[in-house]
C-alpha cells in the first residue's frame, strides 16, 4: 500500500506544470501587483550605481523583470528583453531587471557570459520581489508613464513581438490591460 501511495504521489508531482518556482511550497504563483495597480514603493541600486524607484521611472514606460539566472524560463526571457532594450535605447523605455535572491557576482558573471546590456539590480533577498509577487520567476511588469501597471507576464512569458506591441501601445499613450 505504501508503494502504491508513493507511486501516486510521484506521478502527481511529475504532472505538475514546470516553472521556476523555487519556493518552499508548491502553491501557484500569486501576483500582489496586478494590472491597474500603481507600482509599489521600492528603490533598488542598479549595477551602475544609479537608484531606480517609481519616482525615477515617472514619465517613461517601464519594464520591470524579476529573475534568477539559474531559471531556464528566465534564461529564455532575458535575451528577448535585452533585444528590446537595445532597440528602444535607455531613454525612451525604462528597463529594470531585478534578481531574486542572487548576489552581484553571480548576476554580473551571467550578464557578461551572455553579453546582456540590460540594466540590473542584484538583490540577495526577496524584499523587493515580495512587494510584487509571492512566487515564481520570471515575472515581468509593464507600467505606463504614470506608474500604473498595465500588464503582467509570468513564467510563460511572452514573445518578443507581443512585448514590443504592448510597449509600443503604452508609448503611444494607449491604455491596455
RAPEHU-V699956 format. One line per field, one symbol per residue. burial: 1 if it has 16 or more other C-alpha atoms within 10 Angstrom, else 0. Layout:
# RAPEHU-V699956
burial: ???
This chain:
# RAPEHU-V699956
burial: 000000000000000000111000000010101110011100010100000101001101111111111010111011111101100100001111111101000011001000010111111000011001111111111111111111111110100000110110011000000
